[in-house]
Amino acid sequence: MTITLPKADWAARADLPALIAALGAQDCRYVGGCVRDGLLGVPAYDVDIATRHLPQDVCARLEEAGIRSVPTGIDHGTVTAILPEGPVEITTLRRDVETDGRRATIAFANAWEDDAARRDFTINALYAHPDTLEIDDYFGGLSDLDARRVRFIGDARERIREDHLRILRYFRFQARFGAEPDDEAIAACRDLASTLKGLSRERVAGELLSILKLPDPAPVCELMAQLGVLPVILPEVEDEGIAALADLVAQEKAQGVEADPIRRLAALLPPDKVTAEQVASRLRLSNAQRKRIGIAASREASDAEDPRALAYRLSPESACDRLLLLGESIAPVTGWDVPRLPISGGDILAAGIDKGPLIARTLRAVESRWIEEGFPGEDRVRAMMVEEVARATG
């Protein structure tokens, strides 16, 4: 029976026909996530095309059609077409020549099935004809998609040995699309978990954060922990961390907060600033992410006593992180514009305190009272200043 891709939003893009005409409908296919997501009826954020044309030929055809292109990965066969409704990646059919678990040596191919055979999961190896949207399925991806089964193409261990990151990709796709885990996939991920140590920290971090950004990553993180996969990349995580992640996800949903992978990583880790910053450094996270996760890990029960004071001292974002991790409401700081102290050191000087450290101490004293009183207006702050100046000068 012929299966046809439903009219997904992306397939109706007005800028795609010109691209398909430039490549030739007989020589290209939509492939991967856009096909899979179109069959599931969920939004697809990227459109990918596989083609028989070599990369240089793709560039030439696009130039002739007046379509700008960028050679984003031309050595590996990928050219990106810059279109009005968003970029489209076009990749020449490939087959693996040699792999070492971290990178692959590829050769360009001419057969669609060769290209499909080098992909990771059956549900990602579905191709759609651009003119008819009929699906080509070489490895049972349609039945797996219907059964919500994430299955490696061919031998699971062989696929993982080709690229060790596929272990983490399996759990990400299992969390997104899977029902019952595939026994062969689970066994292979468990037995080859140690191979993750050979990957770059950036690749591991990228996949880990993608998992944590999913609607509910707690169950799959628990499964990864049970199989010995999570301890390889995050040995700091204990049972309490898995429970804390589940609690955080529940809080985010209850309070209508968008999922955030950095906040969720903080939930997984012990509430210890040094440990959190060490993990962030090991994963090569940005300085901003490292600082944020350290602040989140420094949470204390007393943070919930005055949420706005917390937001003033840290930032609204960090205050929300801590409150959510503590299971507290973020309503007091949601949409709150953090005020500025209405006076400065110059006002203290004009009020009668000579230059020196006493000015800073007096300003801090006024600021502390201002925070404790709930950020009153300028008149009240100036009255506090007079009192503190009098106290400071005896």
Buried (B, 14 or more C-beta within 10 A) or exposed (E): EEBEBEEBEBBEBEBBEBBBEBBEEEBBBBBBBBBBBBBBEEEBEEBBBBBBBBBEBBBBBBEEBEBEBBEEEBEBBBBBBEBEEEBBBBBBBBBBEEBEBBEBEBEBBEEBBBBBBBBBBBBBBBBBBBEEBEBBBBBBBBEBBEBBBBBBBEEBBEBBBBBBBBBBBBBBBBBBBBEEBBEEBBBBBBBBBEBBEEBEEEBBBBBBBBBBBBEBBBBBBBBBBEBEBBBBBBEBBBEEBBEBBBBBBBBBEEBEBEBBBBBBBBBBBBBEBEBBBBBBEBBBBEEEBBBBBBBBBBBEEEBBEBBBBBBBEBBBBBBBBBBBBBEBBBEBBBEBEBEEBBBEEEBBBEBEBEEEEBBEEBBEBBBEBBBEEEBBEEEBBBEBBEEBBEEBEE
